């Protein structure tokens, strides 16, 4: 949107700056300043596609103000449009090819990558195919957008002038029907000097007679084991050695039609000679089907390109297996020996195996790390249990020295108060109660006593049977240790009155 509007503004300003002011005032819905500013500042609007109707309407208004026909204005808009794109994306555009043929032969691949971005999803860009005919370049343009053909011709002119510094003559042969997407641009160089270098690949005198080829069919099939040649009727006429091994056993019963043995996964096109030619510069993904009764021969995916063979009016699919690991290779019924040494797929597979080994080592290291962490947590838990147990038995200072492994020096405490207690009639109670009744009774009573020790800050020495021994001023110096022990005794007697033995009598 931004580039088209900017192209029109630049074009009109170059010829008549006042005309642009009139256009803004008279057709604000097409040329308003706020539209250009908004599309410039908003990234989504900046790359938003513009409708064909709007583009043509802008060309019509501009042609009226400039006093020109609409067709040359559309061409000039296309040329200016490319100039603006070159300013922002020149680094990418300049590496597409060293001449016009190479540039337009690779533009489809760039468009495939651009379509992957979310902001461009849903858009279907046109497709290009180049054909050399004597000193002319036939640029086949495939799109149902018939109204922008002249605009695209202007883009081609912009490519030649701003990227390759040459002037071209471009004749348009539009599609004969509105339902046909096929248009042709006949391109010749205005200056015959160096015309071949600017339009075509540099080449020496080479024969176009297949009989003059220095490579035999057998050698070619060995060099490219995953290639397929099929004619205009889509019948297979030649196969690489790896595919031949899978397909030839089925020929007598299934014939040689391409669609019998292959499905085209990408791009999504109707499989015919014309549709393939319209996407000949795109990457093709094909998948085998019905090659053999053996399960390993099924679903082999091949990635490659379609090449038009002018000599025989055929199509060559030159591909290689789309696999990344040895497991995938084995699962497809092919071998390393089937993949040529020059094919990068070999390196991809071996790198995949190396990555797999590294991933396996990484997983083992992570498992070992988790095991060590779990063991460390278990050790910490056991250590905490030991600390808690020591704290239950000894004063905190002594317990800390013990679990640290330090030697505990004997000390003398001059002033302490001791409390000794037992349960009245404990022997008689034990003679009539079950062991568990005795344990439950003592546990309930001593739980209260233990809490009193914490509340009053006295130290429980030990419990033996029904005897409960407490010291005041032992674990921590205190000038009130006698009072603490007295208070402890009172609370113990008070708590005992609330407890009963199994026979219902109050404990004393």
C-alpha positions as CSV (number, residue, x, y, z in Angstrom):
1,X,0.0,0.0,0.0
2,X,2.7,2.5,1.0
3,X,5.0,1.7,-1.9
4,X,2.2,2.0,-4.5
5,X,1.0,5.3,-3.1
6,X,4.6,6.6,-2.9
7,X,5.3,5.5,-6.4
8,X,2.2,7.5,-7.8
9,X,3.2,10.6,-5.8
10,X,6.8,10.5,-7.0
11,X,5.7,9.9,-10.6
12,X,3.3,12.8,-10.6
13,X,5.6,15.2,-8.7
14,X,8.4,14.5,-11.3
15,X,6.1,15.7,-14.1
16,X,3.9,18.3,-12.5
17,X,4.1,19.0,-8.7
18,X,0.9,21.1,-8.8
19,X,-1.0,18.1,-10.3
20,X,-0.4,16.2,-7.1
21,X,-2.0,18.9,-5.0
22,X,-5.1,18.8,-7.3
23,X,-5.2,15.0,-6.9
24,X,-5.1,15.2,-3.1
25,X,-7.9,17.8,-3.1
26,X,-10.1,16.1,-5.7
27,X,-9.5,12.4,-4.8
28,X,-8.7,12.5,-1.1
29,X,-10.0,8.9,-0.8
30,X,-7.1,7.8,-3.1
31,X,-4.4,10.4,-2.6
32,X,-5.0,11.9,0.8
33,X,-1.9,12.8,2.9
34,X,-3.3,10.9,5.9
35,X,-3.4,7.7,3.9
36,X,0.3,7.9,3.0
37,X,1.3,9.0,6.5
38,X,-0.7,6.2,8.1
39,X,0.7,3.5,5.8
40,X,4.2,4.8,6.4
41,X,3.9,4.7,10.2
42,X,1.9,1.6,10.6
43,X,4.0,-1.6,9.7
44,X,0.8,-3.6,9.0
45,X,-0.5,-1.0,6.6
46,X,2.9,-0.4,5.1
47,X,3.0,-4.0,3.8
48,X,-0.7,-4.4,3.2
49,X,-1.7,-5.3,-0.3
50,X,-3.6,-2.8,-2.4
51,X,-6.6,-3.9,-4.4
52,X,-6.4,-4.0,-8.2
53,X,-9.4,-1.6,-8.4
54,X,-7.6,1.0,-6.3
55,X,-4.4,0.7,-8.2
56,X,-6.1,1.1,-11.5
57,X,-8.2,4.0,-10.2
58,X,-5.1,5.8,-9.0
59,X,-3.5,5.2,-12.5
60,X,-6.6,6.6,-14.2
61,X,-6.6,9.8,-12.0
62,X,-2.9,10.3,-12.5
63,X,-3.1,9.8,-16.3
64,X,-5.8,12.5,-16.5
65,X,-3.7,15.0,-14.7
66,X,-0.6,14.2,-16.6
67,X,-2.3,14.1,-20.0
68,X,-1.1,10.5,-20.7
69,X,-2.6,7.2,-21.6
70,X,-3.3,4.9,-18.7
71,X,-1.1,2.0,-20.0
72,X,2.2,4.0,-19.9
73,X,1.2,5.5,-16.5
74,X,0.8,2.0,-15.1
75,X,4.2,1.0,-16.5
76,X,5.8,4.1,-15.0
77,X,4.1,3.3,-11.7
78,X,5.6,-0.2,-11.8
79,X,9.1,1.1,-12.5
80,X,8.9,3.6,-9.7
81,X,7.4,1.0,-7.4
82,X,10.5,-1.3,-7.9
83,X,12.8,1.7,-7.4
84,X,11.3,2.2,-3.9
85,X,11.5,-1.5,-3.1
86,X,15.1,-1.6,-4.2
87,X,15.9,1.3,-1.8
88,X,14.5,-0.7,1.2
89,X,15.3,-4.3,0.2
90,X,18.2,-3.8,-2.2
91,X,20.5,-6.2,-0.3
92,X,18.2,-9.1,-0.9
93,X,17.1,-8.2,-4.4
94,X,20.7,-7.8,-5.7
95,X,21.7,-11.3,-4.9
96,X,18.8,-13.0,-6.8
97,X,20.7,-13.1,-10.1
98,X,23.5,-11.6,-12.2
99,X,21.1,-10.9,-15.1
100,X,17.4,-10.5,-15.8
101,X,16.8,-14.2,-16.6
102,X,18.4,-15.3,-13.4
103,X,16.6,-12.6,-11.4
104,X,13.1,-13.6,-12.6
105,X,13.9,-17.3,-12.4
106,X,14.6,-17.0,-8.7
107,X,12.0,-14.4,-7.6
108,X,9.4,-17.1,-7.0
109,X,11.7,-18.7,-4.4
110,X,12.0,-15.4,-2.6
111,X,8.2,-15.0,-2.6
112,X,7.7,-18.4,-1.1
113,X,9.9,-17.3,1.8
114,X,8.1,-14.0,2.2
115,X,4.7,-15.8,2.2
116,X,5.8,-17.6,5.4
117,X,5.6,-14.4,7.4
118,X,2.2,-13.9,9.2
119,X,1.6,-10.4,7.7
120,X,1.7,-11.9,4.2
121,X,-0.2,-15.1,4.8
122,X,-3.3,-15.5,2.6
123,X,-1.7,-13.5,-0.3
124,X,-1.0,-15.3,-3.5
125,X,1.8,-13.6,-5.4
126,X,2.2,-14.0,-9.2
127,X,4.6,-16.5,-10.7
128,X,7.3,-16.0,-13.3
129,X,9.0,-18.4,-15.8
130,X,11.8,-17.4,-18.2
131,X,12.3,-18.9,-21.7
132,X,15.1,-17.9,-24.0
133,X,14.2,-17.6,-27.7
134,X,17.0,-16.5,-30.0
135,X,18.0,-13.0,-28.7
136,X,14.6,-12.5,-26.9
137,X,13.7,-13.3,-23.4
138,X,10.1,-14.6,-23.0
139,X,9.0,-13.9,-19.5
140,X,5.9,-15.9,-18.7
141,X,3.8,-14.2,-16.1
142,X,1.1,-16.3,-14.3
143,X,-1.7,-14.4,-12.5
144,X,-5.5,-13.9,-12.8
145,X,-5.0,-10.2,-12.0
146,X,-5.3,-9.1,-15.6
147,X,-5.6,-5.4,-14.8
148,X,-2.1,-5.2,-13.4
149,X,-0.2,-6.7,-16.3
150,X,1.0,-3.3,-17.5
151,X,2.1,-2.5,-13.9
152,X,4.1,-5.7,-13.8
153,X,5.7,-4.8,-17.2
154,X,6.8,-1.6,-15.5
155,X,8.3,-3.6,-12.7
156,X,10.3,-5.6,-15.2
157,X,11.5,-2.3,-16.8
158,X,12.5,-1.0,-13.3
159,X,14.5,-4.2,-12.7
160,X,16.4,-3.7,-15.9
161,X,17.1,0.0,-15.4
162,X,17.8,0.3,-11.7
163,X,19.3,-3.1,-11.0
164,X,21.1,-4.0,-14.3
165,X,21.5,-0.5,-15.8
166,X,20.0,-1.4,-19.2
167,X,17.0,-0.3,-21.3
168,X,14.6,-2.9,-22.5
169,X,11.8,-3.1,-25.0
170,X,8.8,-5.0,-23.5
171,X,5.9,-6.2,-25.5
172,X,2.9,-7.6,-23.8
173,X,1.0,-10.6,-25.0
174,X,-1.9,-10.7,-22.6
175,X,-4.0,-13.8,-21.8
176,X,-6.6,-14.6,-24.4
177,X,-9.2,-15.4,-21.8
178,X,-10.1,-13.9,-18.4
179,X,-9.9,-17.4,-16.9
180,X,-6.4,-18.0,-18.1
181,X,-3.6,-16.7,-15.9
182,X,-0.9,-17.0,-18.5
183,X,0.6,-13.8,-20.0
184,X,3.9,-13.3,-21.9
185,X,6.3,-10.4,-22.0
186,X,8.6,-10.4,-25.0
187,X,11.8,-8.7,-23.9
188,X,14.6,-7.4,-26.1
189,X,17.5,-5.1,-25.3
190,X,17.2,-1.6,-26.8
191,X,21.0,-1.5,-27.1
192,X,22.3,-4.6,-28.9
193,X,25.7,-4.2,-27.3
194,X,26.1,-6.7,-24.4
195,X,22.4,-7.6,-24.8
196,X,23.1,-11.3,-24.2
197,X,25.0,-10.6,-21.0
198,X,22.2,-8.5,-19.5
199,X,19.4,-10.8,-20.5
200,X,20.8,-14.3,-20.3
201,X,23.4,-16.3,-18.5
202,X,26.9,-16.0,-19.9
203,X,27.6,-19.0,-22.1
204,X,29.9,-20.2,-24.8
205,X,28.6,-21.6,-28.0
206,X,26.8,-24.7,-26.9
207,X,25.0,-27.3,-28.9
208,X,21.2,-27.7,-28.4
209,X,21.3,-31.2,-29.9
210,X,20.9,-33.9,-27.2
211,X,23.0,-36.2,-29.4
212,X,26.0,-34.0,-28.7
213,X,25.8,-34.5,-24.9
214,X,28.9,-36.0,-23.4
215,X,27.0,-37.8,-20.7
216,X,25.0,-40.9,-21.3
217,X,21.6,-41.7,-20.0
218,X,22.9,-44.5,-17.7
219,X,25.5,-42.2,-16.2
220,X,23.0,-39.4,-15.7
221,X,20.6,-41.8,-14.0
222,X,23.4,-42.9,-11.6
223,X,24.4,-39.3,-10.9
224,X,20.9,-38.2,-10.1
225,X,19.2,-41.4,-8.7
226,X,16.0,-39.5,-7.7
227,X,15.1,-37.7,-10.9
228,X,12.1,-38.2,-13.1
229,X,11.5,-37.1,-16.6
230,X,7.9,-37.0,-17.9
231,X,6.4,-35.8,-21.2
232,X,3.5,-33.4,-21.9
233,X,1.1,-36.2,-21.2
234,X,2.6,-36.7,-17.8
235,X,4.0,-40.2,-18.8
236,X,7.3,-41.0,-17.2
237,X,10.1,-41.4,-19.8
238,X,13.2,-41.6,-17.6
239,X,14.0,-42.4,-14.0
240,X,16.9,-42.2,-11.7
241,X,18.3,-45.6,-10.5
242,X,16.9,-45.4,-7.0
243,X,13.4,-44.6,-8.2
244,X,13.7,-47.1,-11.0
245,X,14.3,-49.9,-8.5
246,X,11.0,-49.1,-6.8
247,X,8.9,-48.2,-9.9
248,X,9.9,-50.6,-12.7
249,X,8.4,-53.8,-11.0
250,X,5.0,-52.0,-11.1
251,X,5.1,-50.7,-14.7
252,X,3.5,-53.7,-16.4
253,X,0.4,-53.6,-14.1
254,X,0.1,-49.8,-13.4
255,X,1.6,-48.1,-16.4
256,X,3.9,-45.1,-16.5
257,X,1.7,-42.1,-15.6
258,X,3.4,-39.7,-13.1
259,X,0.3,-39.4,-10.8
260,X,0.2,-43.2,-10.4
261,X,3.4,-43.2,-8.5
262,X,3.7,-39.6,-7.1
263,X,1.6,-37.1,-5.2
264,X,2.6,-33.4,-5.4
265,X,2.5,-32.0,-1.8
266,X,3.8,-28.5,-2.5
267,X,3.0,-26.2,-4.2
268,X,-0.8,-26.7,-4.2
269,X,-1.4,-26.8,-8.0
270,X,-3.5,-28.9,-10.3
271,X,-1.0,-31.4,-11.8
272,X,-0.8,-30.6,-15.5
273,X,2.0,-29.4,-17.8
274,X,0.8,-25.8,-17.8
275,X,0.3,-25.6,-14.0
276,X,3.8,-27.0,-13.5
277,X,5.3,-24.6,-15.9
278,X,3.6,-21.7,-14.1
279,X,5.5,-22.7,-10.9
280,X,8.7,-24.0,-12.4
281,X,10.8,-21.7,-10.3
282,X,9.3,-23.0,-7.0
283,X,10.5,-25.8,-4.8
284,X,8.4,-29.0,-5.3
285,X,7.7,-31.6,-2.6
286,X,6.5,-34.9,-4.0
287,X,5.7,-38.2,-2.2
288,X,5.8,-41.6,-3.6
289,X,2.7,-43.9,-3.5
290,X,2.0,-47.5,-4.5
291,X,5.6,-48.2,-5.4
292,X,5.8,-51.7,-4.0
293,X,3.9,-54.1,-1.8
294,X,6.8,-53.8,0.6
295,X,5.9,-51.3,3.3
296,X,9.3,-49.6,3.4
297,X,8.9,-48.2,-0.1
298,X,5.9,-46.2,0.9
299,X,5.7,-42.4,1.6
300,X,9.2,-41.4,0.4
301,X,9.2,-37.6,0.2
302,X,11.4,-35.9,-2.3
303,X,12.3,-32.2,-2.4
304,X,13.5,-30.6,-5.6
305,X,12.7,-28.5,-8.6
306,X,11.0,-28.9,-12.0
307,X,13.0,-28.0,-15.1
308,X,11.5,-27.5,-18.5
309,X,13.4,-29.4,-21.2
310,X,12.9,-27.4,-24.4
311,X,14.7,-30.0,-26.5
312,X,12.1,-32.7,-25.8
313,X,9.1,-30.6,-24.5
314,X,9.4,-32.5,-21.2
315,X,9.7,-31.8,-17.5
316,X,12.6,-32.9,-15.4
317,X,12.0,-33.3,-11.7
318,X,15.4,-33.2,-10.0
319,X,15.1,-34.0,-6.4
320,X,16.6,-35.7,-3.3
321,X,15.1,-37.5,-0.3
322,X,13.7,-35.2,2.4
323,X,15.2,-37.0,5.3
324,X,17.2,-35.9,8.3
325,X,18.1,-39.0,10.3
326,X,19.2,-42.6,9.6
327,X,16.0,-43.9,11.1
328,X,14.0,-42.0,8.5
329,X,16.3,-43.3,5.7
330,X,15.8,-46.9,6.8
331,X,12.1,-46.4,7.2
332,X,11.8,-45.3,3.5
333,X,13.6,-48.3,2.0
334,X,16.6,-46.4,0.7
335,X,20.3,-46.5,1.5
336,X,23.2,-44.1,1.9
337,X,24.6,-45.6,-1.4
338,X,21.4,-44.3,-3.2
339,X,22.3,-40.7,-2.3
340,X,25.1,-39.2,-4.5
341,X,28.2,-37.9,-2.8
342,X,27.5,-34.4,-4.1
343,X,24.1,-34.3,-2.5
344,X,24.0,-32.3,0.7
345,X,21.4,-34.8,2.1
346,X,24.3,-37.1,3.0
347,X,25.7,-34.4,5.3
348,X,22.3,-33.6,6.7
349,X,21.8,-37.3,7.7
350,X,25.2,-37.6,9.3
351,X,24.8,-34.3,11.1
352,X,21.4,-35.5,12.3
353,X,23.0,-38.7,13.7
354,X,25.6,-36.6,15.4
355,X,22.9,-34.4,16.9
356,X,21.0,-37.5,17.9
357,X,24.0,-38.8,19.8
358,X,24.6,-35.5,21.4
359,X,20.9,-35.3,22.4
360,X,21.2,-38.8,23.9
361,X,24.3,-37.8,25.9
362,X,22.5,-34.6,27.0
363,X,19.4,-36.6,28.1
364,X,21.7,-39.0,30.1
365,X,23.5,-36.1,31.7
366,X,20.1,-34.5,32.6
367,X,18.9,-37.8,34.1
368,X,22.1,-38.1,36.1
369,X,21.7,-34.6,37.3
370,X,18.2,-35.2,38.4
371,X,19.3,-38.4,40.2
372,X,22.0,-36.5,42.0
373,X,19.6,-33.7,43.0
374,X,17.1,-36.3,44.3
375,X,19.8,-38.0,46.3
376,X,21.0,-34.7,47.7
377,X,17.5,-33.8,48.8
378,X,17.1,-37.3,50.4
379,X,20.4,-36.7,52.3
380,X,19.2,-33.3,53.4
381,X,16.0,-34.8,54.6
382,X,17.7,-37.5,56.6
383,X,20.1,-35.0,58.0
384,X,17.2,-32.8,59.1
385,X,15.6,-35.9,60.8
386,X,18.8,-36.5,62.7
387,X,19.0,-32.8,63.8
388,X,15.4,-32.9,64.9
389,X,16.0,-36.1,66.9
390,X,19.1,-34.6,68.6
391,X,17.1,-31.5,69.4
392,X,14.5,-33.7,71.1
393,X,17.1,-35.4,73.2
394,X,19.7,-32.7,74.0
395,X,19.8,-29.0,74.6
396,X,20.1,-27.0,71.3
397,X,23.7,-26.0,71.8
398,X,24.8,-29.6,72.5
399,X,22.7,-30.9,69.6
400,X,24.3,-28.5,67.2
401,X,27.8,-29.7,68.3
402,X,26.8,-33.3,67.9
403,X,25.3,-33.1,64.4
404,X,28.3,-31.0,63.3
405,X,30.6,-33.8,64.5
406,X,32.3,-31.6,67.1
407,X,33.5,-32.9,70.5
408,X,31.3,-32.0,73.4
409,X,33.2,-30.8,76.4
410,X,31.8,-31.7,79.8
411,X,30.6,-28.7,81.8
412,X,29.5,-28.1,85.4
413,X,26.3,-26.3,86.3
414,X,26.3,-25.0,89.9
415,X,22.6,-24.2,90.4
416,X,19.8,-26.3,89.0
417,X,16.4,-27.5,90.3
418,X,15.3,-31.0,89.5
419,X,11.7,-32.4,89.3
420,X,11.0,-36.1,89.7
421,X,7.5,-37.5,89.2
422,X,5.7,-40.7,88.8
423,X,2.1,-41.9,88.6
424,X,0.4,-43.1,91.7
425,X,-0.7,-46.8,91.4
426,X,1.0,-47.2,88.0
427,X,1.8,-50.9,88.8
428,X,-1.8,-51.6,89.6
429,X,-3.0,-49.9,86.4
430,X,-0.6,-51.9,84.3
431,X,-1.8,-55.2,85.9
432,X,-5.4,-54.6,84.6
433,X,-4.8,-52.7,81.4
434,X,-3.6,-53.8,78.0
435,X,-0.2,-52.6,76.8
436,X,-1.7,-50.3,74.2
437,X,-4.0,-48.8,76.9
438,X,-1.0,-48.0,79.0
439,X,0.9,-46.6,76.0
440,X,-2.0,-44.4,75.0
441,X,-2.5,-43.1,78.5
442,X,1.2,-42.1,78.9
443,X,1.4,-40.7,75.4
444,X,-1.6,-38.4,76.0
445,X,-0.3,-37.3,79.4
446,X,3.4,-36.8,78.4
447,X,2.3,-34.8,75.3
448,X,0.9,-32.2,77.6
449,X,4.1,-32.3,79.8
450,X,6.3,-31.8,76.8
451,X,4.4,-28.7,75.8
452,X,4.7,-27.4,79.3
453,X,8.5,-27.8,79.1
454,X,8.5,-25.6,76.0
455,X,6.2,-23.0,77.5
456,X,8.1,-22.7,80.8
457,X,11.5,-23.2,79.3
458,X,12.7,-26.1,81.4
459,X,14.5,-29.2,80.1
460,X,13.1,-32.7,80.1
461,X,15.9,-35.1,81.2
462,X,14.1,-38.4,80.4
463,X,11.0,-40.5,80.8
464,X,11.3,-44.1,82.1
465,X,8.0,-45.9,82.4
466,X,5.8,-43.6,84.4
467,X,8.7,-41.5,85.7
468,X,9.1,-38.0,84.2
469,X,12.3,-36.1,85.1
470,X,12.7,-32.3,84.5
471,X,15.6,-29.8,85.2
472,X,15.4,-26.1,85.5
473,X,18.5,-23.9,84.8
474,X,20.3,-26.8,83.2
475,X,20.0,-26.2,79.4
476,X,20.0,-22.4,79.9
477,X,21.2,-20.4,82.9
478,X,18.2,-18.9,84.8
479,X,17.9,-17.1,88.2
480,X,14.3,-18.3,88.4
481,X,14.9,-22.0,87.8
482,X,13.3,-23.0,91.1
483,X,10.1,-21.0,90.3
484,X,10.0,-22.5,86.8
485,X,10.2,-26.1,88.2
486,X,7.5,-25.3,90.8
487,X,5.3,-23.9,88.1
488,X,6.0,-27.0,86.0
489,X,4.9,-29.2,88.9
490,X,1.7,-27.3,89.4
491,X,0.8,-27.6,85.7
492,X,1.6,-31.3,85.6
493,X,-0.7,-32.0,88.5
494,X,-3.4,-29.9,86.9
495,X,-3.1,-31.7,83.6
496,X,-3.2,-35.1,85.3
497,X,-6.5,-34.4,86.9
498,X,-8.0,-34.1,83.4
499,X,-6.7,-37.5,82.4
500,X,-8.3,-40.8,83.3
501,X,-6.9,-44.3,83.3
502,X,-8.7,-47.2,81.5
503,X,-10.8,-48.0,84.6
504,X,-12.1,-44.4,84.7
505,X,-10.1,-43.2,87.7
506,X,-8.4,-39.8,87.7
507,X,-4.6,-40.0,87.3
508,X,-2.5,-38.7,90.2
